[in-house]
Amino acid sequence: MATPFKKKVKAKLKAKKPLSEEELERERIKYEIAEELGLLDKVKKYGWSGLTAEETGKIGGIMTKRNKDAGRKWNK
């Protein structure tokens, strides 16, 4: 289930609206993790929906761990 923050970012990206600094940071982390896992080429070719549930889950799990370790909370 998508969080309110995630829905807001997705809507802005779809509408081609500028993202806030916090939203840009979240997207940067997501792409960074995809690159580390060797999935960036697949994301660029097919988009995020081209990833399997296992791949997106792996990205989400790593993001959650990093955010927790850094003390970041996207949904305030």
Distance bins in CASP14 RR format, pairs under 12 A and 6 or more apart:
PFRMAT RR
TARGET T0000
AUTHOR 0000-0000-0000
RMODE 2
METHOD distances of the structure
MODEL  1
1 7 0 0 0 0 1 0 0 0 0 0 0
1 75 0 0 0 0 0 1 0 0 0 0 0
2 8 0 0 0 0 1 0 0 0 0 0 0
2 9 0 0 0 0 1 0 0 0 0 0 0
2 10 1 0 0 1 0 0 0 0 0 0 0
2 11 0 0 0 0 0 1 0 0 0 0 0
2 56 0 0 0 0 0 1 0 0 0 0 0
2 74 0 0 0 0 0 1 0 0 0 0 0
2 75 0 0 0 0 0 1 0 0 0 0 0
3 9 0 0 0 0 1 0 0 0 0 0 0
3 10 0 0 0 0 0 1 0 0 0 0 0
3 26 0 0 0 0 0 1 0 0 0 0 0
3 60 0 0 0 0 0 1 0 0 0 0 0
3 63 0 0 0 0 0 1 0 0 0 0 0
3 64 0 0 0 0 0 1 0 0 0 0 0
3 67 0 0 0 0 0 1 0 0 0 0 0
3 73 0 0 0 0 0 1 0 0 0 0 0
3 74 1 0 0 1 0 0 0 0 0 0 0
3 75 1 0 1 0 0 0 0 0 0 0 0
3 76 0 0 0 0 0 1 0 0 0 0 0
4 10 0 0 0 0 0 1 0 0 0 0 0
4 11 0 0 0 0 0 1 0 0 0 0 0
4 74 0 0 0 0 1 0 0 0 0 0 0
4 75 1 0 0 1 0 0 0 0 0 0 0
4 76 0 0 0 0 1 0 0 0 0 0 0
5 11 0 0 0 0 0 1 0 0 0 0 0
5 12 0 0 0 0 0 1 0 0 0 0 0
5 19 0 0 0 0 0 1 0 0 0 0 0
5 20 0 0 0 0 0 1 0 0 0 0 0
5 22 0 0 0 0 1 0 0 0 0 0 0
5 23 1 0 0 1 0 0 0 0 0 0 0
5 25 0 0 0 0 0 1 0 0 0 0 0
5 26 1 0 0 1 0 0 0 0 0 0 0
5 27 0 0 0 0 0 1 0 0 0 0 0
5 67 0 0 0 0 0 1 0 0 0 0 0
5 72 0 0 0 0 0 1 0 0 0 0 0
5 73 0 0 0 0 1 0 0 0 0 0 0
5 74 1 0 1 0 0 0 0 0 0 0 0
5 75 1 0 1 0 0 0 0 0 0 0 0
5 76 0 0 0 0 1 0 0 0 0 0 0
6 12 0 0 0 0 0 1 0 0 0 0 0
6 13 0 0 0 0 0 1 0 0 0 0 0
6 23 0 0 0 0 1 0 0 0 0 0 0
6 26 0 0 0 0 1 0 0 0 0 0 0
6 27 0 0 0 0 0 1 0 0 0 0 0
6 30 0 0 0 0 0 1 0 0 0 0 0
6 48 0 0 0 0 0 1 0 0 0 0 0
6 56 0 0 0 0 0 1 0 0 0 0 0
6 60 0 0 0 0 0 1 0 0 0 0 0
6 63 0 0 0 0 0 1 0 0 0 0 0
6 74 1 0 0 1 0 0 0 0 0 0 0
6 75 0 0 0 0 1 0 0 0 0 0 0
7 13 0 0 0 0 0 1 0 0 0 0 0
7 14 0 0 0 0 0 1 0 0 0 0 0
7 23 0 0 0 0 0 1 0 0 0 0 0
7 74 0 0 0 0 0 1 0 0 0 0 0
7 75 0 0 0 0 0 1 0 0 0 0 0
8 14 0 0 0 0 0 1 0 0 0 0 0
8 15 0 0 0 0 0 1 0 0 0 0 0
8 17 0 0 0 0 0 1 0 0 0 0 0
8 19 0 0 0 0 1 0 0 0 0 0 0
8 20 0 0 0 0 1 0 0 0 0 0 0
8 22 0 0 0 0 0 1 0 0 0 0 0
8 23 1 0 0 1 0 0 0 0 0 0 0
8 26 0 0 0 0 0 1 0 0 0 0 0
8 74 0 0 0 0 1 0 0 0 0 0 0
8 75 0 0 0 0 1 0 0 0 0 0 0
9 15 0 0 0 0 0 1 0 0 0 0 0
9 17 0 0 0 0 0 1 0 0 0 0 0
9 18 0 0 0 0 0 1 0 0 0 0 0
9 19 1 0 0 1 0 0 0 0 0 0 0
9 20 0 0 0 0 1 0 0 0 0 0 0
9 22 0 0 0 0 1 0 0 0 0 0 0
9 23 1 0 1 0 0 0 0 0 0 0 0
9 24 0 0 0 0 1 0 0 0 0 0 0
9 25 0 0 0 0 0 1 0 0 0 0 0
9 26 1 0 0 1 0 0 0 0 0 0 0
9 27 1 0 0 1 0 0 0 0 0 0 0
9 28 0 0 0 0 0 1 0 0 0 0 0
9 29 0 0 0 0 0 1 0 0 0 0 0
9 30 0 0 0 0 1 0 0 0 0 0 0
9 48 0 0 0 0 0 1 0 0 0 0 0
9 74 0 0 0 0 1 0 0 0 0 0 0
9 75 0 0 0 0 0 1 0 0 0 0 0
10 17 0 0 0 0 0 1 0 0 0 0 0
10 19 0 0 0 0 0 1 0 0 0 0 0
10 23 0 0 0 0 0 1 0 0 0 0 0
10 26 0 0 0 0 0 1 0 0 0 0 0
10 27 0 0 0 0 0 1 0 0 0 0 0
10 30 0 0 0 0 0 1 0 0 0 0 0
10 48 0 0 0 0 1 0 0 0 0 0 0
10 49 0 0 0 0 0 1 0 0 0 0 0
11 17 0 0 0 0 1 0 0 0 0 0 0
11 19 0 0 0 0 0 1 0 0 0 0 0
11 23 0 0 0 0 0 1 0 0 0 0 0
12 18 1 0 0 1 0 0 0 0 0 0 0
12 19 1 0 1 0 0 0 0 0 0 0 0
12 20 0 0 0 0 1 0 0 0 0 0 0
12 22 0 0 0 0 0 1 0 0 0 0 0
12 23 1 0 0 1 0 0 0 0 0 0 0
12 24 0 0 0 0 0 1 0 0 0 0 0
12 26 0 0 0 0 0 1 0 0 0 0 0
12 27 0 0 0 0 0 1 0 0 0 0 0
13 19 1 0 0 1 0 0 0 0 0 0 0
13 23 0 0 0 0 1 0 0 0 0 0 0
13 24 0 0 0 0 0 1 0 0 0 0 0
13 26 0 0 0 0 0 1 0 0 0 0 0
13 27 0 0 0 0 1 0 0 0 0 0 0
13 30 0 0 0 0 0 1 0 0 0 0 0
13 47 0 0 0 0 0 1 0 0 0 0 0
13 48 0 0 0 0 1 0 0 0 0 0 0
14 48 0 0 0 0 0 1 0 0 0 0 0
17 23 0 0 0 0 0 1 0 0 0 0 0
18 24 0 0 0 0 1 0 0 0 0 0 0
18 27 0 0 0 0 0 1 0 0 0 0 0
19 25 0 0 0 0 1 0 0 0 0 0 0
19 26 0 0 0 0 1 0 0 0 0 0 0
19 27 1 0 0 1 0 0 0 0 0 0 0
19 28 0 0 0 0 0 1 0 0 0 0 0
20 26 0 0 0 0 1 0 0 0 0 0 0
20 27 0 0 0 0 0 1 0 0 0 0 0
20 74 0 0 0 0 0 1 0 0 0 0 0
21 27 0 0 0 0 0 1 0 0 0 0 0
21 28 0 0 0 0 0 1 0 0 0 0 0
22 28 0 0 0 0 0 1 0 0 0 0 0
22 29 0 0 0 0 0 1 0 0 0 0 0
22 67 0 0 0 0 0 1 0 0 0 0 0
22 72 0 0 0 0 1 0 0 0 0 0 0
22 73 0 0 0 0 0 1 0 0 0 0 0
22 74 1 0 0 1 0 0 0 0 0 0 0
22 75 0 0 0 0 0 1 0 0 0 0 0
22 76 0 0 0 0 1 0 0 0 0 0 0
23 29 0 0 0 0 0 1 0 0 0 0 0
23 30 0 0 0 0 0 1 0 0 0 0 0
23 74 0 0 0 0 1 0 0 0 0 0 0
24 30 0 0 0 0 0 1 0 0 0 0 0
24 31 0 0 0 0 0 1 0 0 0 0 0
25 31 0 0 0 0 0 1 0 0 0 0 0
25 32 0 0 0 0 0 1 0 0 0 0 0
25 63 0 0 0 0 0 1 0 0 0 0 0
25 66 0 0 0 0 0 1 0 0 0 0 0
25 67 0 0 0 0 1 0 0 0 0 0 0
25 70 0 0 0 0 0 1 0 0 0 0 0
25 72 0 0 0 0 1 0 0 0 0 0 0
25 74 0 0 0 0 1 0 0 0 0 0 0
26 32 0 0 0 0 0 1 0 0 0 0 0
26 33 0 0 0 0 0 1 0 0 0 0 0
26 59 0 0 0 0 0 1 0 0 0 0 0
26 60 0 0 0 0 0 1 0 0 0 0 0
26 63 1 0 0 1 0 0 0 0 0 0 0
26 64 0 0 0 0 0 1 0 0 0 0 0
26 66 0 0 0 0 0 1 0 0 0 0 0
26 67 0 0 0 0 1 0 0 0 0 0 0
26 70 0 0 0 0 0 1 0 0 0 0 0
26 72 0 0 0 0 1 0 0 0 0 0 0
26 73 0 0 0 0 0 1 0 0 0 0 0
26 74 1 0 1 0 0 0 0 0 0 0 0
26 75 0 0 0 0 0 1 0 0 0 0 0
27 33 0 0 0 0 0 1 0 0 0 0 0
27 34 0 0 0 0 0 1 0 0 0 0 0
27 43 0 0 0 0 0 1 0 0 0 0 0
27 48 0 0 0 0 0 1 0 0 0 0 0
27 59 0 0 0 0 0 1 0 0 0 0 0
27 63 0 0 0 0 0 1 0 0 0 0 0
27 74 0 0 0 0 0 1 0 0 0 0 0
28 34 0 0 0 0 0 1 0 0 0 0 0
28 35 0 0 0 0 0 1 0 0 0 0 0
28 63 0 0 0 0 0 1 0 0 0 0 0
28 66 0 0 0 0 0 1 0 0 0 0 0
29 35 0 0 0 0 0 1 0 0 0 0 0
29 36 0 0 0 0 0 1 0 0 0 0 0
29 59 0 0 0 0 1 0 0 0 0 0 0
29 60 0 0 0 0 1 0 0 0 0 0 0
29 61 0 0 0 0 0 1 0 0 0 0 0
29 62 0 0 0 0 1 0 0 0 0 0 0
29 63 1 0 1 0 0 0 0 0 0 0 0
29 64 0 0 0 0 0 1 0 0 0 0 0
29 65 0 0 0 0 0 1 0 0 0 0 0
29 66 1 0 0 1 0 0 0 0 0 0 0
29 67 1 0 0 1 0 0 0 0 0 0 0
29 69 0 0 0 0 0 1 0 0 0 0 0
29 70 0 0 0 0 1 0 0 0 0 0 0
29 72 0 0 0 0 1 0 0 0 0 0 0
29 74 0 0 0 0 0 1 0 0 0 0 0
30 36 0 0 0 0 0 1 0 0 0 0 0
30 37 0 0 0 0 0 1 0 0 0 0 0
30 39 0 0 0 0 0 1 0 0 0 0 0
30 40 0 0 0 0 0 1 0 0 0 0 0
30 43 0 0 0 0 1 0 0 0 0 0 0
30 47 0 0 0 0 0 1 0 0 0 0 0
30 48 0 0 0 0 1 0 0 0 0 0 0
30 51 0 0 0 0 0 1 0 0 0 0 0
30 56 0 0 0 0 1 0 0 0 0 0 0
30 57 0 0 0 0 0 1 0 0 0 0 0
30 58 0 0 0 0 0 1 0 0 0 0 0
30 59 1 0 0 1 0 0 0 0 0 0 0
30 60 0 0 0 0 1 0 0 0 0 0 0
30 61 0 0 0 0 0 1 0 0 0 0 0
30 62 0 0 0 0 1 0 0 0 0 0 0
30 63 1 0 0 1 0 0 0 0 0 0 0
30 64 0 0 0 0 0 1 0 0 0 0 0
30 66 0 0 0 0 0 1 0 0 0 0 0
30 67 0 0 0 0 0 1 0 0 0 0 0
30 74 0 0 0 0 0 1 0 0 0 0 0
31 37 0 0 0 0 0 1 0 0 0 0 0
31 38 0 0 0 0 0 1 0 0 0 0 0
31 39 0 0 0 0 1 0 0 0 0 0 0
31 40 1 0 0 1 0 0 0 0 0 0 0
31 41 0 0 0 0 0 1 0 0 0 0 0
31 43 1 0 0 1 0 0 0 0 0 0 0
31 44 0 0 0 0 1 0 0 0 0 0 0
31 47 0 0 0 0 0 1 0 0 0 0 0
31 48 0 0 0 0 0 1 0 0 0 0 0
31 59 0 0 0 0 1 0 0 0 0 0 0
31 63 0 0 0 0 0 1 0 0 0 0 0
32 38 0 0 0 0 0 1 0 0 0 0 0
32 39 0 0 0 0 0 1 0 0 0 0 0
32 40 0 0 0 0 1 0 0 0 0 0 0
32 43 0 0 0 0 0 1 0 0 0 0 0
32 59 0 0 0 0 1 0 0 0 0 0 0
32 62 0 0 0 0 1 0 0 0 0 0 0
32 63 0 0 0 0 1 0 0 0 0 0 0
32 66 0 0 0 0 1 0 0 0 0 0 0
33 39 0 0 0 0 1 0 0 0 0 0 0
33 40 0 0 0 0 1 0 0 0 0 0 0
33 43 0 0 0 0 0 1 0 0 0 0 0
33 51 0 0 0 0 0 1 0 0 0 0 0
33 55 0 0 0 0 0 1 0 0 0 0 0
33 56 0 0 0 0 0 1 0 0 0 0 0
33 57 0 0 0 0 0 1 0 0 0 0 0
33 58 0 0 0 0 1 0 0 0 0 0 0
33 59 1 0 1 0 0 0 0 0 0 0 0
33 60 1 0 0 1 0 0 0 0 0 0 0
33 61 0 0 0 0 1 0 0 0 0 0 0
33 62 1 0 1 0 0 0 0 0 0 0 0
33 63 1 0 0 1 0 0 0 0 0 0 0
33 64 0 0 0 0 0 1 0 0 0 0 0
33 65 0 0 0 0 0 1 0 0 0 0 0
33 66 1 0 0 1 0 0 0 0 0 0 0
33 67 0 0 0 0 0 1 0 0 0 0 0
34 40 1 0 1 0 0 0 0 0 0 0 0
34 41 0 0 0 0 1 0 0 0 0 0 0
34 42 0 0 0 0 1 0 0 0 0 0 0
34 43 1 0 1 0 0 0 0 0 0 0 0
34 44 0 0 0 0 1 0 0 0 0 0 0
34 46 0 0 0 0 0 1 0 0 0 0 0
34 47 0 0 0 0 0 1 0 0 0 0 0
34 48 0 0 0 0 1 0 0 0 0 0 0
34 50 0 0 0 0 0 1 0 0 0 0 0
34 51 0 0 0 0 1 0 0 0 0 0 0
34 55 0 0 0 0 1 0 0 0 0 0 0
34 56 0 0 0 0 1 0 0 0 0 0 0
34 57 0 0 0 0 0 1 0 0 0 0 0
34 58 0 0 0 0 1 0 0 0 0 0 0
34 59 1 0 1 0 0 0 0 0 0 0 0
34 60 0 0 0 0 0 1 0 0 0 0 0
34 62 0 0 0 0 1 0 0 0 0 0 0
34 63 0 0 0 0 0 1 0 0 0 0 0
35 41 0 0 0 0 1 0 0 0 0 0 0
35 42 0 0 0 0 0 1 0 0 0 0 0
35 43 0 0 0 0 1 0 0 0 0 0 0
35 44 0 0 0 0 0 1 0 0 0 0 0
35 59 0 0 0 0 0 1 0 0 0 0 0
35 62 0 0 0 0 0 1 0 0 0 0 0
36 58 0 0 0 0 0 1 0 0 0 0 0
36 59 0 0 0 0 1 0 0 0 0 0 0
36 62 0 0 0 0 1 0 0 0 0 0 0
36 63 0 0 0 0 0 1 0 0 0 0 0
36 66 0 0 0 0 0 1 0 0 0 0 0
37 43 0 0 0 0 0 1 0 0 0 0 0
37 51 0 0 0 0 1 0 0 0 0 0 0
37 52 0 0 0 0 0 1 0 0 0 0 0
37 54 0 0 0 0 0 1 0 0 0 0 0
37 55 1 0 0 1 0 0 0 0 0 0 0
37 56 0 0 0 0 0 1 0 0 0 0 0
37 57 0 0 0 0 0 1 0 0 0 0 0
37 58 1 0 0 1 0 0 0 0 0 0 0
37 59 1 0 0 1 0 0 0 0 0 0 0
37 60 0 0 0 0 0 1 0 0 0 0 0
37 61 0 0 0 0 0 1 0 0 0 0 0
37 62 1 0 0 1 0 0 0 0 0 0 0
37 63 0 0 0 0 0 1 0 0 0 0 0
38 44 0 0 0 0 0 1 0 0 0 0 0
38 51 0 0 0 0 0 1 0 0 0 0 0
38 55 0 0 0 0 1 0 0 0 0 0 0
38 58 0 0 0 0 0 1 0 0 0 0 0
38 59 0 0 0 0 0 1 0 0 0 0 0
39 45 0 0 0 0 0 1 0 0 0 0 0
39 46 0 0 0 0 0 1 0 0 0 0 0
39 47 0 0 0 0 0 1 0 0 0 0 0
39 48 0 0 0 0 1 0 0 0 0 0 0
39 50 0 0 0 0 1 0 0 0 0 0 0
39 51 1 0 0 1 0 0 0 0 0 0 0
39 52 0 0 0 0 1 0 0 0 0 0 0
39 54 0 0 0 0 0 1 0 0 0 0 0
39 55 1 0 1 0 0 0 0 0 0 0 0
39 56 0 0 0 0 1 0 0 0 0 0 0
39 57 0 0 0 0 0 1 0 0 0 0 0
39 58 0 0 0 0 1 0 0 0 0 0 0
39 59 1 0 0 1 0 0 0 0 0 0 0
39 60 0 0 0 0 0 1 0 0 0 0 0
39 62 0 0 0 0 0 1 0 0 0 0 0
40 46 0 0 0 0 0 1 0 0 0 0 0
40 47 0 0 0 0 0 1 0 0 0 0 0
40 48 0 0 0 0 0 1 0 0 0 0 0
40 51 0 0 0 0 0 1 0 0 0 0 0
40 55 0 0 0 0 0 1 0 0 0 0 0
40 59 0 0 0 0 0 1 0 0 0 0 0
41 47 0 0 0 0 0 1 0 0 0 0 0
41 50 0 0 0 0 0 1 0 0 0 0 0
41 51 0 0 0 0 0 1 0 0 0 0 0
42 48 0 0 0 0 1 0 0 0 0 0 0
42 49 0 0 0 0 0 1 0 0 0 0 0
42 50 1 0 0 1 0 0 0 0 0 0 0
42 51 1 0 0 1 0 0 0 0 0 0 0
42 52 0 0 0 0 1 0 0 0 0 0 0
42 55 1 0 0 1 0 0 0 0 0 0 0
42 56 0 0 0 0 0 1 0 0 0 0 0
42 59 0 0 0 0 0 1 0 0 0 0 0
43 49 0 0 0 0 1 0 0 0 0 0 0
43 50 1 0 0 1 0 0 0 0 0 0 0
43 51 1 0 0 1 0 0 0 0 0 0 0
43 52 0 0 0 0 0 1 0 0 0 0 0
43 55 0 0 0 0 1 0 0 0 0 0 0
43 56 0 0 0 0 0 1 0 0 0 0 0
43 59 0 0 0 0 1 0 0 0 0 0 0
44 50 0 0 0 0 0 1 0 0 0 0 0
44 51 0 0 0 0 0 1 0 0 0 0 0
45 51 0 0 0 0 0 1 0 0 0 0 0
46 52 0 0 0 0 0 1 0 0 0 0 0
46 55 0 0 0 0 0 1 0 0 0 0 0
47 55 0 0 0 0 0 1 0 0 0 0 0
47 56 0 0 0 0 0 1 0 0 0 0 0
48 55 0 0 0 0 1 0 0 0 0 0 0
48 56 1 0 0 1 0 0 0 0 0 0 0
48 57 0 0 0 0 0 1 0 0 0 0 0
48 59 0 0 0 0 1 0 0 0 0 0 0
48 60 0 0 0 0 0 1 0 0 0 0 0
49 55 0 0 0 0 0 1 0 0 0 0 0
49 56 0 0 0 0 1 0 0 0 0 0 0
50 56 0 0 0 0 1 0 0 0 0 0 0
51 57 0 0 0 0 1 0 0 0 0 0 0
51 58 0 0 0 0 1 0 0 0 0 0 0
51 59 1 0 0 1 0 0 0 0 0 0 0
51 60 0 0 0 0 0 1 0 0 0 0 0
52 58 0 0 0 0 1 0 0 0 0 0 0
52 59 0 0 0 0 0 1 0 0 0 0 0
53 59 0 0 0 0 0 1 0 0 0 0 0
53 60 0 0 0 0 0 1 0 0 0 0 0
54 60 0 0 0 0 0 1 0 0 0 0 0
54 61 0 0 0 0 0 1 0 0 0 0 0
55 61 0 0 0 0 0 1 0 0 0 0 0
55 62 0 0 0 0 0 1 0 0 0 0 0
56 62 0 0 0 0 0 1 0 0 0 0 0
56 63 0 0 0 0 0 1 0 0 0 0 0
57 63 0 0 0 0 1 0 0 0 0 0 0
57 64 0 0 0 0 1 0 0 0 0 0 0
57 65 0 0 0 0 0 1 0 0 0 0 0
58 64 0 0 0 0 0 1 0 0 0 0 0
58 65 0 0 0 0 0 1 0 0 0 0 0
59 65 0 0 0 0 0 1 0 0 0 0 0
59 66 0 0 0 0 0 1 0 0 0 0 0
60 66 0 0 0 0 1 0 0 0 0 0 0
60 67 0 0 0 0 1 0 0 0 0 0 0
60 68 0 0 0 0 0 1 0 0 0 0 0
60 74 0 0 0 0 0 1 0 0 0 0 0
61 67 0 0 0 0 1 0 0 0 0 0 0
61 68 0 0 0 0 1 0 0 0 0 0 0
61 69 0 0 0 0 0 1 0 0 0 0 0
62 68 0 0 0 0 0 1 0 0 0 0 0
62 69 0 0 0 0 0 1 0 0 0 0 0
63 69 0 0 0 0 0 1 0 0 0 0 0
63 70 0 0 0 0 0 1 0 0 0 0 0
63 72 0 0 0 0 1 0 0 0 0 0 0
63 74 0 0 0 0 1 0 0 0 0 0 0
64 70 0 0 0 0 0 1 0 0 0 0 0
64 71 0 0 0 0 0 1 0 0 0 0 0
64 72 0 0 0 0 0 1 0 0 0 0 0
64 73 0 0 0 0 0 1 0 0 0 0 0
64 74 0 0 0 0 0 1 0 0 0 0 0
64 75 0 0 0 0 0 1 0 0 0 0 0
65 71 0 0 0 0 0 1 0 0 0 0 0
65 72 0 0 0 0 0 1 0 0 0 0 0
66 72 0 0 0 0 1 0 0 0 0 0 0
66 74 0 0 0 0 0 1 0 0 0 0 0
67 73 1 0 0 1 0 0 0 0 0 0 0
67 74 1 0 0 1 0 0 0 0 0 0 0
67 75 0 0 0 0 0 1 0 0 0 0 0
68 74 0 0 0 0 0 1 0 0 0 0 0
END
